[in-house]
Amino acid sequence: MPVFSGKSVLVTGAASGIGLALARHFATEGAARLILVDTSPIPMDFAHEAVTGDVRDEALWDRLDLAGLDHAVVNAGVAGAGAIADLALDEWRRILSINLDGAFLTLRAALRAMRGRGGSIVLTASAAGVKAEPGVAAYGASKAALIHLAKVAAKEGAPHGIRVNAIAPAGVETPVWDAIPMFAERAAQIGRDAAFAEMAKMATPLGRYAKPEEIARQIAFLLSDQSALVTGATLISDGGYTL
């Protein structure tokens, strides 16, 4: 029997990258209801319930029907770069509002929906929230906060039978990289695949970045009964980047 047969699953940031890979994985694994949230259109190549909305909008979560929710992936996020001394306050707030405020509202809604019946939640953090690098203060701070938020939520959710974990990937071949000027410039010169390969060879001991589908399978493991005693943990999936 498929792992998520008959289950109700929420995924934010579902229009591309890890979120889209997750949606396809859950559809393949038998999810009965997929609630997919994004500000962009979601590809219609599998059955789902697409919701167009901004995770920062509290009214979205007030009106969204999450009754019977079994699993949630708090995945919506944006990237950005800039040295602290040069970073505009508006850019700092933009990244924090989506990556952290939006995650809080998503997590709160999921926890409320799961009270009394249990469930499992995964927050998509990043290796940038574990390892310091120049130029990623806002993004790194938002992801470090998500890791701690998952731990607090795990303690609060445990009495209700709700598990909460985080995953912290390093390089993943997703469109989020296009917002990073360094990558965008190099991709324009040699192509996206070559740019990913070049960066991965320099940054990771294993010499490659992850595919979205790989991270999706790892998140699915954390959500599933196969990790029934895992809560408050952060799975660092980075090819050795943080070593």
N, C-alpha and C positions, 0 to 999 in steps of 0.2 A: 504494500500500500504506500502511495506517495507520502512523504514526511508531513506535509502540511494539508493533507486531505481534510476537507470540511472546515478549515480554519479561516478566520477573518484577520486580514493583515493590512496594516497602514504603512505606507512608505511615502516620505516626503522627498522632494527633489527627484521625482521619478521620471523626468523627461529625458534624462541623458546620464551617461557615466554609470557610476555604481548604482544609482537609484533605478535606472532603466534595466540594468542587469538583474537587480533584485526582483523587479516586477516580473520579468520573464521567468526567472527561476521559480518564484512562488506559483506562477501560473502553471508551469510544468509540473510542479510538485503538488498540485491538486487543491490549491487554496480556493475556498468557496466564494470568498469576497475579498477583492483587492481594492483598497481605498488609496488612490494614487494622487498625490498633491504636488502641484508645481505651478509656477507662474507662466511657463511655456507649454505649448501643446504637447501631449503625450502620444507617441506613436500608437496607432490602433491595430497592432498586429496580434493582439491577444485580448481575451475578455477581461474587462476591468471597469472600475468606477472612477472615472477621471474627474478631478476637482481642480478647477483653475483658481488659484488663490495664493496669497502671500502669507507665509508662515508667521510673519510678524503681526498679522492682523488678528487681534483678539476676537473680533466678531466672527471670523472664519471658524474658529474652534468652538464658539458658542452655538453656531448653527449646524455644525457638521455632526451627523448621526454616527456615533462610534459604538452604539450598543452591540454587545456581543464580541467586542474586540479581543482577540487572542494574542496578537503580536504587533509590535510597532518598531519601525526603524526611523530614528530621528536623523535624517540624512541631508536635508537641504542645507546648502552652504555656498559661500563664495570665497574666492581667493583674492589676494591683493599683495602688493609689495611696496616698500618704501622705508628708508631709514627713519628712525624715530625723530631725529632732528629736522627732517624734511617733510614729515607726514602731516597732512592737513587734518584738522580735527573732524571735518566732515567725512573724510575717508575712514578714519578710525571708527567713527560712529556707524558708518555704513556696514563695515565688516562685522563689528560687534553686534549690531542690531539683528542682522540676518543669522549669523552663526551662533549667537548666544541667546538673544531675546527670542528669536524664532524657535530655537531648540527648547527653551524653557516652556513656551506656550504649547508646543507639540507634546513634550514630556508630561506636562500637567494634564493635558486633555487625555492622554493615553492612560495615565495612572488613575484618573477619575473613572474612566470607562472600565478598567480592569478590577477595581475594588469589588470584593465579594465573589470574584470568580477566578482570580489569578491570571497570570500571563507572563510574557517576557518582552523586554525592550532592549534594543541596542542603539547606542548613540555613535554616530560616525565622527570620531575625533581625527587626529593626525599625529604622525611622528613629530611634526612641528610643534606640538604641544608638549613634547618630551625633550627634544634636543634643540638648543638655541642656535640660530643662524642669523647673520645680519640681514636686515631688510624685511623680516616677516613678523614684526612686533605685533601688529593687530591680529593677523591670522593666527600666529602662534599662541597669543594670549587667549584668544577665543577658544582654541582647541584644548589648551591646558585647562581652561575653566570647564569645558565639557567633560573632561576626564574626572574632575572632582565632582561635578554635578551628578555623574553616573554613580559615584560612590555614595553620595548622600541619598540619592533616589533608591539605591539598593537597600540601604538601611531602613528607609521609610516604607519601601514596598514589601520587604520581607514578611512582616506580619500579615499581609494581605495575599501572600503567595505569589508575589510579583518579583521576578528577577530582572535586574538592570545591569547591563554591561556596556563597555565601550570597545571600539576597535580603532587602532591607530596605525593606518597605513602610511607608508612613505610615498614614493612615486607610484602613481597609478595612471595609466594611459587614458585620461579623460579630458573632456573639453575645458575643464577648469584651468588647465595650464595655459590656455590661450590668453588668459587675462594677465599672465606674467610676461612683462616686456622682454626679458632676457630669452625666454623660451620662444615667444612669438617671433622675435627677430631671427633666431637661429632656425626655426622651422621654415621661415620664408626663404632662407638661404639654401637649406639642404633637404627640406621636406620633414613632415612631422615624425614619421617612423624613424628616420635617421637621427633626428634631434632627440627623441626619446632614448634611442640606443646609446647615443653619445653621452647624454647626461647620466644615464644609469650606470654606464661603465665607470664614470668618474666618481659617482656618489655611493654606490652600493657594493659591498663585498661579493654578493651573488651576481652582480653585473647586469641586472635587468630590473625593469619596473614590473608591477603587477598589471594584469588585465582586469577590467572591472568584474568580469565573471568570476575570477578567483576570489576577490574580496567578497562578492555576493555569497559565494558558497561558505566562506568563513563566518559571515554574519548569520547565515541560515543555521549553521552549526550552533552558534551561541544562542539563537532563539529556540532551538529544538530541545526535545527531551534528552538528547544525547549529552547535553551539558546541564542537566537538571540541578546539579549542586554548585554551579558556577554563577556567582553574583558579585557585583562590585569590582569585577576584574576588567583589565584593559589588555586586549590582545594586540600586541605590537607585531604588525605584519609588514616588515620593511626591508627584507633582503639583507639585513645586517647594518642598515644605515645608522642606527642609534648606538652601535657598539663603540 
